[in-house]
Amino acid sequence: MPYISVNLSFNVPDEKKEQIKSALGNAITLIPGKTESSLMVGICDGYDIYIGGAKKEKAAYVDVKLLGKASKESKKEITAEIFKVFEKLLDIKPENLYLTFGEYEEWGYMGSLL
């Protein structure tokens, strides 16, 4: 039950959002037991992002939420992959991208607590 939230500081066409969604679907499989078929992705563009007090024209914040814990090694792998994806698809430099992880023991799905 992973969820990846993406906030972008600029507007992105729908076809580019599809590319991001697909790339994140591939990246999530770097975490054992996680699949694209259970992944939810939210993409919010046109979002104001400030780093060091300065508004950034090309920046992103990515938050990866997981049911359960992932190993540090798999989080390192997916972090590297996500940074590559955002630089390749959107030309976002690594210094303008923040990524966080949230790991949860409880997750609601289809009306039940997992």
N, C-alpha and C positions, 0 to 999 in steps of 0.2 A: 504494500500500500504506500508506495512513495508518492510524494507531491513535490514538484519543483516549481517555485515561483520566480518569475523573471520580471524585473523592473528595468526599463530602458529609458534613457534620457532623450530619446528622439523617436519620431514616428517611423514605423516599419511596415512595408506592404505585407498583405496577407500571405503571399507566396514565400516571403522570407520567414514569416512566423512559422509556416509549415516546415521549412527547412530546419529551423531551430528546434521545433517540437520533435522532428524525426531524429536529429542529432542527439538530443537529450534522451530520447528513447533508446538509442544505441548505447549511450554513455552509462545509463543506469544499470545495464547488465554487467558492468565492471564490479558491481557490488553483488556478491554471491546471494542467490535467492531472489533478486529483484529483476523484474521483467518489464518490458515496454507495455505489455498487455494490462498490467495493473497500475501503470503510471498515470498520474494526473499532472498536467502542465498548465500553468496560468501565465500569460504574457501580458504585461501592462506597458504600453509604450507611451511616449510623450510625458514621461514622469520627470519631475525636477530632481536632479541629483547634484549634491554639493560634496566636494571632497576638499578638505583643508580650507573650508570657507569659500571656495570658488565653485561657481556653477559650471558643470561640465556639459559640453555639447555631445560628447560620445562617451557614455559611461553606462555601467550596468551593476545591478545588485541581484545575485542569484541565491536563493535559499532552498536547500534540499532538506526535506523532512522525511524521516524514515520510521516505519514501525519496527521496533527492535534496534539493536546495535549493529554497527558495521565495524570491521577492523580498521585500524589506522591506515594500514597498507591499502585497502580498497578505497578508503576516502582520499588518500593521496593520489591514487590512479584516476579516480573520477574527477578530482579537482584539476589535475593536469589536462585531462581531456576536455573539460568544460572551458577552461581558459583557451585552449586551442580552437575550439568551435567558435567562440565569440570573437576571437581575433580573425579567424578565416572568414566567417560569414558576415560579420558586422564591422570589422576593422576596429574593434575595441582593444586598446592596449592593456596589457596586464595591470598596469598601475591605476587603471580606471575601472577595474572590476573587483568587486568584493564578493566573496562566496562564504556562506555559513551552512552549518549542518545542525539539524535538530533531530534528536532520537527519542522516540516515545514508546513507552510500554503499553499504552492504551490508545486505541484508534477506533472511531466509530465508522461503521460501513454497513449499508443496507439495513439501517434501523437497529443494528446490534453493536455492542462494544466488543471489539476483538481483544 
